[in-house]
Amino acid sequence: MPARTPGILTLEPSGSWRSWAGGRRRRESGFSVKTVELFFLDSCCVRSAMEHAQEHEACPEQTQRYCVERPIYNQELLQGQLHRRQRTPQTLKQKIAHSCRCTSKKAKSHLYSFLPILKWLPRYPVKEYLLGDIISGVSTGVMQLPQGLAYALLAAVPPVFGLYSSFYPVFLYTFFGTSKHISIGTFAVVSMMVGGVAVREVPDEMISLDFNSTNVTDARDARRVQVAVTLAFLSGIIQLCLGFLRFGFVAIYLTEPLVRGFTTAAAVHVFTSQLKYFLGIKTSRYSGPLSVVYSIAAVLSNITMTNIAALIVGSTCIVLLLIGKEINDRFKKKLPVPIPMEIIVVIIGTGVSAGMNLNKSYKVDVVGNIPQGLRAPAVPEIQLIPAIFVDALAIAIVGFSMAVSMAKIFALKHGYTIDGNQELIALGICNSVGSFFQTFSVTCSMSRSLVQESTGGRTQIAGALSSVMVLLVLVAVGYLFEPLPQTVLAAIVMVNLKGMFKQFGDVTHFWRTSKIELAIWVVAFVASLFLGLDYGLLTAVTFAMITVIYRTQSPQYRILGQIPDTDIYCDVEEYEEVKEYPGIKIFQANTSLYFANSESYASALKKKTGVDPCAILAARRKAQKRHAREIKAANEHRKKAVLKLVSSSTNDVEASVKHEIANDDLPVNGKFADSAVQDVSPDEHEHFVETKTNIRSLILDFTPVNFVDSVGAKTLKSIIKEYKEVGVCVCIACCSGPVMNELTRLNFFDKAVTRELLFHSIHDAVLACQVKDGSAFTD
């Protein structure tokens, strides 16, 4: 084994190796040895070796030994020994030419990226996947029908437009989507947001009272359809633009607590909006801030007008749906496909309504006219865009966030990848193109996606088959659902909110794990509940961004110490075994250094280390002034003594002088004034007034620092200079390459602050400080 040279690391195998066996080295002694010893100074040995043979046998994989010996590296020394790769920077013209260059391979790649179906359909394994996709498509389509009808009520449009929205977008997603398992179509939250905008733009009061009740309803619905269609068109265009601009990352700003709090509030909005259909009460629909309060107040004020027949039918449907869902959840492993309780309830409700003539006999509201066939394409009303732009932006982002979050879950589970930007493009095409065929905004449905995946769906073929089922209803049998009571659709919507209401359990979860995420959840829920979904989402995103700023402005500050005989450094307040080096403080802040936290960083550094350069310099200046006053007073005493000596008229001069000095001189700092002035040298004087500190070196751990701006660089340079004035050397450890480049661009380095103050690791910095302090002490 080589001699231990202070500050040097060598790499050398310890023991003689016989051969490789199963990927491990075997020693002649019979033990597998894998121990790391890093020899630095005599007192700094990094050892992870086991001391006893029993421990070696118990941990054979931790008993190999090697010795590392190398110089102490600072950035100046390290950069001097490394050679940077030569890169030829491209001009802007070259970059544009390269991006615009089109080859057959590049064109093919872009085509496959824009139309993913061209990539997976030719390789579709029919025998393996087709049966599962058919079963999954039928099961999802059976759910798609009643949900399309029900969610149209949330969007404030006639039920048939929910069927349109369950056909066109779903079929288009088959060609452009990258997820194999999500089910595109109507979704409660997005439908609720669409309905809020439609009611705000076309309230009941805007329709002229000259029409009879039927004409008023038809005119109102037609105008609301135009608002919903234009909203879908605009939200689709926004999604397309974000996708082509590669802005798929915007979904990361909708963090999970925010989305869950937002959707929980949306569930309350949806549940409240369905109460009037469930109870058969005639009330106005409200939108905007406090709409949920107004809706509940309207329902309670008209509670005596409840239609008992509608209440009985709706309650029966809720009971049946809950029983069906419980059976599906409890026996999902034994059932080949989930029991389609929703379509069963729709069929039963339609049959009972038609047989008992609930509409005329008991005044129960029904779905009404469902025109057969498909509508001719029509251009949305472009003049509505300025009034609904902000709402369209919110719907576009929320819809994409819902879809991409579910797509990522299924992609991770089944081992494939999705393209977030292509998902934006796919949703944009579904919404914008679908709007020409009278659809409203759509996104991924969580409940249908789970059914599509659990029933054996393997590709987008399942979604295409579910859309074909909706098409058959539109073309052939749609009229059969005209007697369907609206209370049945309200019951379906309410039961489907069960999963969202379970999200109230997030409060206890986040209370235990993260108070900041709990605050985001609560703010998202409360703001969305009382301000409306649009303003609530904006408020929640703003608050989430504020929490990020708060975390960077209020990070955790720690003083690190060494785990004995290792090069590992941990918080001294957290572990008993961790010890600090005498005269060395290691400071760490788990944040980057920029304008928002530079001042708090400097303040925490002074507080944690116990060294305040400003206070020390102030005390030193105060001591110097005090000492100057003492010298001045001593000089005055001496002059006074000389004058008395000159003016003395007695013959015993010597005795007179001694008498006057003995009576008038006062001690200064333990010495008489004359001796103090005469005997103190300049070096002794500086030592006399200097305020001492026990810390000689300060190491800043930059491991958590991701970036530094100009304010942070100035603060860092100020810290180095201030501590240098009081005799404390400041070093920086673990500074990453990007941060080094930023400091270089910010002109951080100069004659006073060089790269020699930056070290590759904390231990390198500690060893350098020890060597420097040792040589200074010797001098």
Secondary structure in CASP SS format (residue, H / E / C, confidence):
PFRMAT SS
TARGET T0000
AUTHOR 0000-0000-0000
METHOD secondary structure of the structure
MODEL  1
M C 1.00
P C 1.00
A C 1.00
R C 1.00
T C 1.00
P C 1.00
G C 1.00
I C 1.00
L C 1.00
T C 1.00
L C 1.00
E E 1.00
P E 1.00
S C 1.00
G C 1.00
S C 1.00
W E 1.00
R E 1.00
S E 1.00
W E 1.00
A E 1.00
G C 1.00
G C 1.00
R E 1.00
R E 1.00
R E 1.00
R E 1.00
E C 1.00
S C 1.00
G C 1.00
F C 1.00
S C 1.00
V C 1.00
K E 1.00
T E 1.00
V E 1.00
E E 1.00
L E 1.00
F E 1.00
F C 1.00
L C 1.00
D C 1.00
S C 1.00
C C 1.00
C E 1.00
V E 1.00
R E 1.00
S C 1.00
A C 1.00
M C 1.00
E C 1.00
H C 1.00
A H 1.00
Q H 1.00
E H 1.00
H H 1.00
E H 1.00
A H 1.00
C C 1.00
P H 1.00
E H 1.00
Q H 1.00
T C 1.00
Q E 1.00
R E 1.00
Y E 1.00
C E 1.00
V E 1.00
E C 1.00
R C 1.00
P C 1.00
I C 1.00
Y C 1.00
N E 1.00
Q H 1.00
E H 1.00
L H 1.00
L H 1.00
Q H 1.00
G H 1.00
Q H 1.00
L C 1.00
H C 1.00
R C 1.00
R C 1.00
Q C 1.00
R C 1.00
T C 1.00
P C 1.00
Q C 1.00
T C 1.00
L H 1.00
K H 1.00
Q H 1.00
K H 1.00
I H 1.00
A H 1.00
H H 1.00
S H 1.00
C H 1.00
R C 1.00
C C 1.00
T C 1.00
S H 1.00
K H 1.00
K H 1.00
A H 1.00
K H 1.00
S H 1.00
H H 1.00
L H 1.00
Y H 1.00
S H 1.00
F H 1.00
L C 1.00
P C 1.00
I H 1.00
L H 1.00
K H 1.00
W H 1.00
L C 1.00
P C 1.00
R C 1.00
Y C 1.00
P C 1.00
V H 1.00
K H 1.00
E H 1.00
Y H 1.00
L H 1.00
L H 1.00
G H 1.00
D H 1.00
I H 1.00
I H 1.00
S H 1.00
G H 1.00
V H 1.00
S H 1.00
T H 1.00
G H 1.00
V H 1.00
M H 1.00
Q H 1.00
L H 1.00
P H 1.00
Q H 1.00
G H 1.00
L H 1.00
A H 1.00
Y H 1.00
A H 1.00
L H 1.00
L H 1.00
A C 1.00
A C 1.00
V C 1.00
P C 1.00
P C 1.00
V H 1.00
F H 1.00
G H 1.00
L H 1.00
Y H 1.00
S H 1.00
S C 1.00
F C 1.00
Y H 1.00
P H 1.00
V H 1.00
F H 1.00
L H 1.00
Y H 1.00
T H 1.00
F H 1.00
F H 1.00
G C 1.00
T C 1.00
S C 1.00
K C 1.00
H C 1.00
I C 1.00
S E 1.00
I E 1.00
G E 1.00
T C 1.00
F C 1.00
A H 1.00
V H 1.00
V H 1.00
S H 1.00
M H 1.00
M H 1.00
V H 1.00
G H 1.00
G H 1.00
V H 1.00
A H 1.00
V H 1.00
R H 1.00
E H 1.00
V C 1.00
P C 1.00
D H 1.00
E H 1.00
M H 1.00
I C 1.00
S C 1.00
L C 1.00
D C 1.00
F C 1.00
N C 1.00
S H 1.00
T H 1.00
N H 1.00
V H 1.00
T H 1.00
D H 1.00
A H 1.00
R H 1.00
D H 1.00
A H 1.00
R H 1.00
R H 1.00
V H 1.00
Q H 1.00
V H 1.00
A H 1.00
V H 1.00
T H 1.00
L H 1.00
A H 1.00
F H 1.00
L H 1.00
S H 1.00
G H 1.00
I H 1.00
I H 1.00
Q H 1.00
L H 1.00
C H 1.00
L H 1.00
G H 1.00
F H 1.00
L C 1.00
R C 1.00
F C 1.00
G H 1.00
F H 1.00
V H 1.00
A H 1.00
I H 1.00
Y H 1.00
L C 1.00
T C 1.00
E H 1.00
P H 1.00
L H 1.00
V H 1.00
R H 1.00
G H 1.00
F H 1.00
T H 1.00
T H 1.00
A H 1.00
A H 1.00
A H 1.00
V H 1.00
H H 1.00
V H 1.00
F H 1.00
T H 1.00
S H 1.00
Q H 1.00
L H 1.00
K H 1.00
Y H 1.00
F H 1.00
L H 1.00
G C 1.00
I C 1.00
K C 1.00
T C 1.00
S C 1.00
R C 1.00
Y C 1.00
S C 1.00
G C 1.00
P C 1.00
L C 1.00
S H 1.00
V H 1.00
V H 1.00
Y H 1.00
S H 1.00
I H 1.00
A H 1.00
A H 1.00
V H 1.00
L H 1.00
S H 1.00
N C 1.00
I H 1.00
T H 1.00
M H 1.00
T C 1.00
N C 1.00
I H 1.00
A H 1.00
A H 1.00
L H 1.00
I H 1.00
V H 1.00
G H 1.00
S H 1.00
T H 1.00
C H 1.00
I H 1.00
V H 1.00
L H 1.00
L H 1.00
L H 1.00
I H 1.00
G H 1.00
K H 1.00
E H 1.00
I H 1.00
N H 1.00
D H 1.00
R H 1.00
F C 1.00
K C 1.00
K C 1.00
K C 1.00
L C 1.00
P C 1.00
V C 1.00
P C 1.00
I C 1.00
P C 1.00
M H 1.00
E H 1.00
I H 1.00
I H 1.00
V H 1.00
V H 1.00
I H 1.00
I H 1.00
G H 1.00
T H 1.00
G H 1.00
V H 1.00
S H 1.00
A H 1.00
G H 1.00
M H 1.00
N C 1.00
L H 1.00
N H 1.00
K H 1.00
S H 1.00
Y C 1.00
K C 1.00
V C 1.00
D C 1.00
V E 1.00
V C 1.00
G C 1.00
N C 1.00
I C 1.00
P C 1.00
Q C 1.00
G C 1.00
L C 1.00
R C 1.00
A C 1.00
P C 1.00
A C 1.00
V C 1.00
P C 1.00
E C 1.00
I H 1.00
Q H 1.00
L H 1.00
I H 1.00
P H 1.00
A H 1.00
I H 1.00
F H 1.00
V H 1.00
D H 1.00
A H 1.00
L H 1.00
A H 1.00
I H 1.00
A H 1.00
I H 1.00
V H 1.00
G H 1.00
F H 1.00
S H 1.00
M H 1.00
A H 1.00
V H 1.00
S H 1.00
M H 1.00
A H 1.00
K H 1.00
I H 1.00
F H 1.00
A H 1.00
L H 1.00
K H 1.00
H H 1.00
G C 1.00
Y C 1.00
T C 1.00
I C 1.00
D C 1.00
G H 1.00
N H 1.00
Q H 1.00
E H 1.00
L H 1.00
I H 1.00
A H 1.00
L H 1.00
G H 1.00
I H 1.00
C H 1.00
N H 1.00
S H 1.00
V H 1.00
G H 1.00
S H 1.00
F C 1.00
F C 1.00
Q C 1.00
T C 1.00
F C 1.00
S C 1.00
V C 1.00
T E 1.00
C E 1.00
S E 1.00
M H 1.00
S H 1.00
R H 1.00
S H 1.00
L H 1.00
V H 1.00
Q H 1.00
E H 1.00
S H 1.00
T C 1.00
G C 1.00
G C 1.00
R C 1.00
T C 1.00
Q C 1.00
I H 1.00
A H 1.00
G H 1.00
A H 1.00
L H 1.00
S H 1.00
S H 1.00
V H 1.00
M H 1.00
V H 1.00
L H 1.00
L H 1.00
V H 1.00
L H 1.00
V H 1.00
A H 1.00
V H 1.00
G H 1.00
Y H 1.00
L H 1.00
F H 1.00
E C 1.00
P C 1.00
L C 1.00
P E 1.00
Q H 1.00
T H 1.00
V H 1.00
L H 1.00
A H 1.00
A H 1.00
I H 1.00
V H 1.00
M H 1.00
V H 1.00
N H 1.00
L C 1.00
K H 1.00
G H 1.00
M H 1.00
F H 1.00
K H 1.00
Q H 1.00
F H 1.00
G H 1.00
D H 1.00
V H 1.00
T H 1.00
H H 1.00
F H 1.00
W H 1.00
R H 1.00
T H 1.00
S C 1.00
K H 1.00
I H 1.00
E H 1.00
L H 1.00
A H 1.00
I H 1.00
W H 1.00
V H 1.00
V H 1.00
A H 1.00
F H 1.00
V H 1.00
A H 1.00
S H 1.00
L H 1.00
F H 1.00
L H 1.00
G C 1.00
L H 1.00
D H 1.00
Y H 1.00
G H 1.00
L H 1.00
L H 1.00
T H 1.00
A H 1.00
V H 1.00
T H 1.00
F H 1.00
A H 1.00
M H 1.00
I H 1.00
T H 1.00
V H 1.00
I H 1.00
Y H 1.00
R H 1.00
T H 1.00
Q H 1.00
S C 1.00
P C 1.00
Q C 1.00
Y E 1.00
R E 1.00
I E 1.00
L E 1.00
G E 1.00
Q E 1.00
I C 1.00
P C 1.00
D C 1.00
T C 1.00
D C 1.00
I C 1.00
Y E 1.00
C E 1.00
D E 1.00
V C 1.00
E C 1.00
E C 1.00
Y C 1.00
E C 1.00
E C 1.00
V C 1.00
K E 1.00
E C 1.00
Y C 1.00
P C 1.00
G C 1.00
I E 1.00
K E 1.00
I E 1.00
F E 1.00
Q E 1.00
A E 1.00
N C 1.00
T C 1.00
S C 1.00
L E 1.00
Y C 1.00
F C 1.00
A C 1.00
N C 1.00
S H 1.00
E H 1.00
S H 1.00
Y H 1.00
A H 1.00
S H 1.00
A H 1.00
L H 1.00
K H 1.00
K H 1.00
K H 1.00
T H 1.00
G C 1.00
V C 1.00
D C 1.00
P H 1.00
C H 1.00
A H 1.00
I H 1.00
L H 1.00
A H 1.00
A H 1.00
R H 1.00
R H 1.00
K H 1.00
A H 1.00
Q H 1.00
K H 1.00
R H 1.00
H H 1.00
A H 1.00
R H 1.00
E H 1.00
I H 1.00
K H 1.00
A H 1.00
A H 1.00
N H 1.00
E H 1.00
H H 1.00
R H 1.00
K H 1.00
K H 1.00
A H 1.00
V H 1.00
L H 1.00
K H 1.00
L H 1.00
V H 1.00
S H 1.00
S C 1.00
S C 1.00
T C 1.00
N C 1.00
D C 1.00
V H 1.00
E H 1.00
A H 1.00
S H 1.00
V H 1.00
K H 1.00
H H 1.00
E H 1.00
I H 1.00
A H 1.00
N H 1.00
D H 1.00
D C 1.00
L C 1.00
P E 1.00
V E 1.00
N C 1.00
G C 1.00
K E 1.00
F E 1.00
A H 1.00
D H 1.00
S H 1.00
A H 1.00
V H 1.00
Q H 1.00
D H 1.00
V C 1.00
S C 1.00
P H 1.00
D H 1.00
E H 1.00
H H 1.00
E H 1.00
H H 1.00
F H 1.00
V H 1.00
E C 1.00
T C 1.00
K C 1.00
T C 1.00
N C 1.00
I C 1.00
R C 1.00
S E 1.00
L E 1.00
I E 1.00
L E 1.00
D E 1.00
F C 1.00
T C 1.00
P C 1.00
V C 1.00
N C 1.00
F C 1.00
V E 1.00
D C 1.00
S H 1.00
V H 1.00
G H 1.00
A H 1.00
K H 1.00
T H 1.00
L H 1.00
K H 1.00
S H 1.00
I H 1.00
I H 1.00
K H 1.00
E H 1.00
Y H 1.00
K H 1.00
E H 1.00
V C 1.00
G C 1.00
V C 1.00
C E 1.00
V E 1.00
C E 1.00
I E 1.00
A E 1.00
C C 1.00
C C 1.00
S C 1.00
G H 1.00
P H 1.00
V H 1.00
M H 1.00
N H 1.00
E H 1.00
L H 1.00
T H 1.00
R H 1.00
L C 1.00
N C 1.00
F C 1.00
F C 1.00
D C 1.00
K C 1.00
A C 1.00
V C 1.00
T C 1.00
R H 1.00
E H 1.00
L H 1.00
L E 1.00
F E 1.00
H C 1.00
S C 1.00
I H 1.00
H H 1.00
D H 1.00
A H 1.00
V H 1.00
L H 1.00
A H 1.00
C H 1.00
Q H 1.00
V H 1.00
K H 1.00
D H 1.00
G H 1.00
S H 1.00
A H 1.00
F H 1.00
T H 1.00
D C 1.00
END
